Amino acid sequence: MPALFDDAELIERSWQYPDSFAELYDRHFGDIYRYVAGRIGTQVADDVAAETFLVAFRKRETFDPGRGTVRSWLFGIVTNLIGHHRRGEIRRLEMLQRASATSETTADPGHEDRVAAWVTAAGLRGLLAAELGRLSDGDRDVLLLVALAGLSHEEIAQTLGIPFGTVGSRLNRARKKLRAALGEVNPTFEGQADE
């Protein structure tokens, strides 16, 4: 059954009928949760994702559809909340780096190509975590909004309130730094340089 109202209409409707905001929660909680879990871990993902919608509900009358979509607005809110958890994110990346240096991998012998790619990625996980921690906050935000949330350049520009071109330059800079740190290897394809 198609939605009766689009996201922007639901925001406006919630001014008079606050319960209608729950539909936005239902539509977007999963994406917000996955993004938070990828950034700062599943331990706090529920709380931060819920806090995102609480902030959005409180600020719903300030939403301006002329500045972007509701989805971008929500990702902007959650990115700001994650900023408050940034120290924890850096600690998590450092922990992942240490853990991957000591972890053992197990293989499923029936799927050689997939296993080879997985082993390569697992071997690079610690280095990747360290390099993510070294990126500037802005570069890391752009890269992880692409990688974890699947946002487009336009959505990221709206989310972070930056020019469209800045998204591309930050993403390009972050990718170059990560490729250089990984020895020009794309961890999803064993032995191949990332084009």
N, C-alpha and C positions, 0 to 999 in steps of 0.2 A: 504494500500500500504506500503510495507516494506521500511524502511529508506535506502537511498542510501549510506550513510556514517555512521559509528559508531562515538561516541563522540570524540575519539582521532583523527580520520581522519578529523573530522570537525574542530578541533583546528588547525591541520596542514594546512588544506585547507584555513582556515581564514587568514593565514599569507599572502597568495597571493590574496585571495578574501574575504576581511573583512566582506562583507554582509553575508557570510555563517555562521558567528558566531550567527546570529539571530536564527538559528535552535537549537543551544544549549540553548538559552534563552527560546524558545518555549518548549523544552523538560523538562527543569528543574526548571523553574520559580515557578511553583505551589508548588513543594516540598520545595524549599528554602523559599518561602513566608510563608507556613504553619509552618515551623520550627521557623522562626523569630517571627511570630505572637504569637506562643506559648511561646516563650522565653521573648519577651519584649513588646508584645502587638500589636494590629492591627493598632494603630495610626501611628507607624513608620515602620511597616512591608513593605509597598510598597517601601519606601525610602531605607531601608537597603537591601532589596532583589535586587532592581535595582542597588544599589551601589556595591553589590556582583558581578554582571555581568559586571559592568564598570571596577572594579578592575581586574576581570578575563580577560576581553578583553585586557586591557593594559598589562597584564602579560602573555598573551597566549603563547608567544614564550618561556616562562620559564617552561611551563607544561612538565613534564617528565612522560610518560606512564609507565616507569619502577618503579615508586614510588606509583602507584595506578591509580584508575579510575578518569575520569573527574568529576563524581558525588562526589567522596570523596574530590577531590581538591576544588570543589565549596563549599562543607560543611566546609572545612578548612578555606576558605576565609571568609565565613559568620560567623563562630565561632569567628574568630579574630575580625571582625567588631562588633559583639555582645559584645566582651570584652570591647570595647570602650563605650558600652551602659550599662555596668554591674551595675553601680550605679542605673540607671533607673530600671533595672531588680529587684534589691533588693527592691527598693521603691515599685515596682508593687507587689512583693510577700508580703510585709508588708501591703500594701493596701488591697490585697485580704484576708489576715489574719483578718484584722479589719472588712472588709465588711462581711465576712462570719460569724463573731461573732454576727452581728446584723441582718443578712438577714433571711427572712422567706421563707419556702419552700412551694410549692403548689404540690398537688398530683393529678394524674389521677386515679380515683378509679378502673378502669377496668384492671389495670396491676399491681397487688399487688407485685409480685416479683421484677419487674423492678423498681417500685416506692420505695420499701424498700431499694434496692441497691442504688438508686439515693439519697434518704434521708440520708443514711449512708455516702455516699461519700460527700454530701453537708455539713454534719455536721463535717466532718474531713478536709474540704478544707482549713480552716484557719490554722489549725495545720500543714497540709502538706505544705502550703505556707511558714510558719515560718521555718519549718525544711529544706525546700529547700534553703532558704536564709542562713541557718547556714552551709550548706555543703561547702567544699572547692570548689574553682573555677573548678579544674580538675574533681572532683567527680560529680559536678553538670553538667558540660559539657557532660561527658560520659552518665550520666543518662538521660539527656534530648535529646541527640542525639539518644538514643534508644527509649525513650518514645514519643518524638514529631516527629522525622524524620524517625524512623523505620530503622536506619542504623544497619548493622551487626557489630559484633566485629571487623572483618577485615576492614570494611569501616571506623569505628571509629578510629582504629589504624592509618590508612592512613590519615584520616582527621586531627587528632591532632598531627600526627608525633610521636606517642608513640608506644612502643612494644605491641604486641597482648596481652601478659599476663597482662600488666598493665591495659588494658581495663577491663578485667575480674575482677581484684582485685579492681579497682575503683568502678565498677558497684556493686560488692558484698558488698563493704564497704558502699556505698550510700544506697543500699537496706536495709542492716542491721540497719543503723541509722534510716531510715524512718519507718521500721517495728517496731522498739523499741519505737519510738516517737508516733506511732499510736496504741500502745498497742497490737502489734502483729495482728492487724486486717487488712485484705485486704479490702479496701473501696468498691470494686466492688462486694463483696459477704458478705452480712450482717452476722455478728456473727461468721465468720469463720477465723481461723488463716491463714495467708499467708504462704504457704509451701515453 
